[in-house]
């Protein structure tokens, strides 16, 4: 199956007083229709900047600094802002991390939910209202008419997130980008939102880019996963294979830091050190100052992408025998 989304050496950077900060550095992956691809990593590793870059929404002084992005065979990175605006909300939709800041606090929910329908679908107000009610019912919100009349602050966090999901799905997008959509929710609501998103992706054949720092969420939701560190994609793997055996030392460190059921007295093992600032990244492999398997080569040379197993990629010199991807 041809990929719906394809990134080729995609890079984004910010011009700062301390120099260039490469937030995304040469990221490449494909996303097929109906596939849920998880993107994980510590805060500041470039996940959100990558998603904003796909949509052409990186705020200044940020910019796309290299590579290409394709959607349905069309090159996003060659489109004008007008062409991108036509795609955003219609064919590519995004669920933002914090719905309280994504929703306008002084506008009723119904007005905000109807806006993309009026803009992209050409519906009149009565048709848009009927579609909004249908969407709110689909995402499991009780009393949809009352929700349409409400302001965002009158809704709970879980209700606001469901409104954001309804807004994202309104125009029938082919690609859904979900940026940490369950971070601010309690565990019960988080489970409901994840089940809702997974069900919608399966029913509608949506391609979904699911951004999170929570590996438990990845295990529950995604088909494949990409692990980012300091702007680079260091591992790509099917979810089951990743949890069975992580290939990159950074991923191994993340897995070792997870609590496990039935191991009440077992101490967690944190990843040593801290993420380097983007304006002072180490040479070679960015992870080498924290890596327990570091070699001289790691300090000098940027590792290419290796494919040590079918369907799996790792950017690490430990897998040099496995051959270049």
Secondary structure, DSSP 8 states (H G I E B T S, - for coil): --EEEEEEEEEEEEEETTEEEEEEEEEEEEEETT-EEEEE-STTSSHHHHHHHHHT---TTEEEEEEEEEETTEEGGG--HHHHHHHBTTTEEEE-S-HHHHS-TTSBHHHHHHHHHHHHS---HHHHHHHHHHHHHHTT-SSHHHHHHSBGGGS-HHHHHHHHHHHHHTT--SEEEEESTTTTS-HHHHHHHHHHHHHHHHHHT-EEEEE-S-HHHHHHH-SEEEEEETTEEEEEEEHHHHHH---SHHHHHHHHTS--TT-TT------SS----GGG--SSSTTGGG-TT--HHHHHS----EEEETTEEE--GGGGGG-B-
